[in-house]
């Protein structure tokens, strides 16, 4: 299904991107071309094929990925806020929400 | 010149007092500073930190046993966290973000005595095959500064090729270590998925990302892999598989090795010089006593399509965290929270990152998930099966690393799909989770490097490195020096 400019605007909104009119015009044909390209997968018969789950090797799948829930020191408030664009009184500060 | 020797020889000269870590570090930093105007390979050069660290290594050597990388200078791609240095990911949205912690691979390198000299330039969030997507300017190829170094880890590849450092780390999601290694004429390894920790690597596509290694010598890759490989509790996808002695695996043995030749991948779209060079490498292996067997990977032709669905889907999710709240850039003067998010991301991300976020958002959106993402994961299963069958009759598969040599800066920048097709030989390894090694095999008629790729089964790094080392020993002239060199 070809992607048009209004699809691009809707996708941008879903992705929290405030893209410009000019960008919509550039992106729409580019993304449409890529989507057309990936649709070549439709020629592959995948009935009864299980989807892959990530990149794990069999050994990776066997490796226990859980650990005991032990309390340990974490980053801490000072370090966590150090790189914030706007922090105040031990919090991240953002523009008004409502 | 430190780069004409192996890092083990450099380390030994430091340990025996013939030189010291400080002077080795100063010479690497000096080379980085001198060449950065022409290459733009580094986004940050840490002269003070490197010299301080090297002096510490020198002091420790007086008392303690020398670690395996004592005084070895190394460059790190700017999407891997190093405490005290920036991690921009080549993006305005992170800018001069300074992470408060080290990636696990960095802790391991430092414990082994390595000296980090700086952070290398890359395509924004590792998305690209030419380095032209960096927000901080394109890296230039040391073989021809009008050409791209490949990507996304182009700065690391250029830094090693130009003799600034003997080894560098990059990340490889679809070929981002192997392809620039090929285009710059150095060795590049993407290890098996789960071989080393991704903790502290800024995520692009988590089921494909793996930290990889650049060096001029295969043996140096083996040395560094031995340091960074292994299980890490901070990364649940690292596997509990013993780390063998990769250097000891370089025993020169090749008789009895079976190398798979996928004839169908040497056809349309492959540059004639690249084909001739890689077929020359196949002949070299045959002459050295390897058995060349024909193999077929019937689903490899779908790999780019599968990759650009899965990678963009995962990226759209991973990059949701960049919203101007906790770190990095925030757009000014947004009246309320949602518009702050949207403007921050609009101003902070470059065009290729936006394109991929939108493509990923689209393939995951309601009504399309089954048609794209689910379908791609099914074809990924078929591709894994292709490799399983192929590795039943061979120990490694040889392909070109890239269909062309380094192309001109600007040549493909307006055609994203053409750019994606550069990754045709490399994305399969990431989709299947298998290791891949790119080895230089000479120059094209235009004097540009060509590389071949060896793919192997899970955990076959010892065999891949052995085969790569055998080739380099047999063809020492395959590792040439570019015009721009330290």
Contacts between the chains, C-beta under 8 A, distances in Angstrom:
chain1	res1	chain2	res2	distance
A	3	B	362	7.4
A	7	B	362	7.6
A	8	B	358	6.8
A	11	B	358	4.7
A	11	B	361	5.2
A	11	B	362	5.1
A	11	B	365	7.3
A	12	B	358	6.2
A	14	B	361	5.1
A	14	B	365	6.5
A	15	B	316	6.4
A	15	B	345	7.8
A	15	B	357	5.0
A	15	B	358	5.7
A	15	B	361	4.3
A	16	B	320	7.6
A	16	B	323	7.2
A	16	B	338	7.7
A	16	B	341	4.8
A	16	B	342	5.2
A	16	B	345	5.5
A	17	B	342	6.4
A	17	B	345	5.3
A	17	B	346	5.6
A	17	B	349	7.4
A	17	B	354	5.9
A	17	B	357	6.8
A	17	B	358	7.0
A	18	B	339	7.3
A	18	B	342	3.9
A	18	B	343	5.5
A	18	B	345	7.5
A	18	B	346	4.3
A	19	B	346	6.2
A	19	B	354	6.8
A	20	B	346	7.9
A	23	B	351	7.6
A	23	B	354	7.4
A	26	B	351	7.6
A	27	B	351	8.0
A	27	B	354	7.3
A	27	B	355	6.1
A	27	B	358	6.7
A	30	B	355	6.5
A	30	B	416	5.4
A	30	B	417	7.7
A	31	B	355	6.5
A	31	B	358	6.3
A	31	B	359	5.8
A	31	B	362	7.3
A	33	B	416	7.9
A	33	B	417	5.5
A	34	B	308	6.4
A	34	B	359	6.2
A	34	B	416	6.6
A	34	B	417	5.7
A	34	B	420	7.5
A	35	B	359	7.5
A	35	B	362	7.3
A	37	B	304	7.7
A	37	B	305	6.2
A	37	B	308	7.8
A	37	B	417	5.9
A	38	B	305	4.2
A	38	B	308	5.9
A	38	B	309	5.5
A	38	B	363	8.0
A	38	B	372	6.8
A	38	B	376	7.6
A	39	B	305	7.9
A	40	B	302	6.8
A	40	B	305	5.5
A	41	B	302	6.0
A	41	B	305	5.3
A	41	B	306	6.9
A	41	B	309	7.8
A	41	B	375	5.2
A	41	B	376	6.5
A	41	B	379	5.5
A	42	B	375	7.6
A	44	B	299	7.3
A	44	B	302	6.3
A	44	B	375	7.9
A	44	B	378	7.8
A	44	B	379	5.4
A	44	B	382	7.0
A	46	B	375	6.3
A	46	B	378	3.9
A	46	B	379	6.5
A	46	B	382	7.3
A	49	B	378	4.4
A	49	B	379	8.0
A	49	B	381	5.4
A	49	B	382	6.3
A	50	B	378	7.3
A	50	B	381	5.8
A	51	B	374	5.7
A	51	B	377	3.4
A	51	B	378	5.0
A	51	B	380	7.4
A	51	B	381	6.4
A	52	B	377	4.9
A	52	B	378	7.6
A	52	B	380	3.9
A	52	B	381	4.6
A	52	B	384	6.4
A	52	B	431	7.9
A	53	B	377	7.5
A	54	B	206	7.7
A	54	B	207	3.8
A	54	B	237	7.6
A	55	B	193	4.1
A	55	B	194	7.8
A	55	B	207	4.2
A	55	B	208	5.9
A	55	B	237	7.7
A	55	B	430	7.0
A	55	B	431	7.5
A	55	B	432	7.9
A	55	B	433	4.2
A	56	B	193	6.6
A	56	B	194	6.5
A	56	B	207	7.9
A	56	B	237	6.4
A	56	B	239	7.8
A	56	B	433	6.7
A	57	B	192	6.3
A	57	B	193	6.2
A	57	B	194	5.8
A	57	B	239	6.1
A	57	B	433	5.4
A	57	B	458	4.4
A	57	B	459	7.4
A	58	B	458	7.4
A	59	B	194	7.4
A	59	B	239	4.6
A	59	B	240	7.2
A	59	B	241	5.0
A	59	B	458	6.9
A	59	B	459	7.1
A	60	B	193	6.8
A	60	B	194	4.0
A	60	B	237	6.2
A	60	B	238	7.7
A	60	B	239	3.9
A	60	B	433	7.8
A	62	B	239	7.9
A	62	B	240	7.6
A	63	B	194	7.5
A	63	B	231	7.1
A	63	B	238	7.3
A	63	B	239	4.8
A	63	B	240	4.2
A	63	B	241	7.9
A	64	B	240	7.5
A	65	B	236	3.8
A	65	B	237	7.6
A	67	B	233	6.1
A	75	B	100	6.3
A	75	B	101	7.6
A	79	B	100	4.4
A	80	B	100	7.8
A	80	B	326	7.7
A	82	B	98	7.9
A	82	B	100	6.5
A	83	B	97	5.8
A	83	B	98	6.5
A	83	B	99	8.0
A	83	B	100	7.5
A	83	B	326	7.3
A	83	B	327	3.9
A	83	B	328	7.2
A	84	B	325	7.4
A	84	B	326	5.8
A	84	B	327	6.5
A	85	B	324	6.0
A	85	B	325	7.6
A	85	B	327	7.6
A	85	B	328	7.2
A	85	B	329	7.1
A	85	B	330	3.8
A	86	B	330	6.9
A	92	B	325	5.4
A	92	B	326	6.1
A	94	B	325	5.9
A	94	B	337	5.3
A	94	B	340	6.5
A	95	B	334	5.4
A	95	B	335	6.4
A	95	B	336	5.3
A	95	B	337	5.4
A	95	B	339	7.8
A	95	B	340	5.0
A	96	B	335	7.6
A	96	B	336	5.4
A	96	B	337	7.0
A	97	B	336	6.8
A	97	B	337	4.7
A	98	B	336	7.8
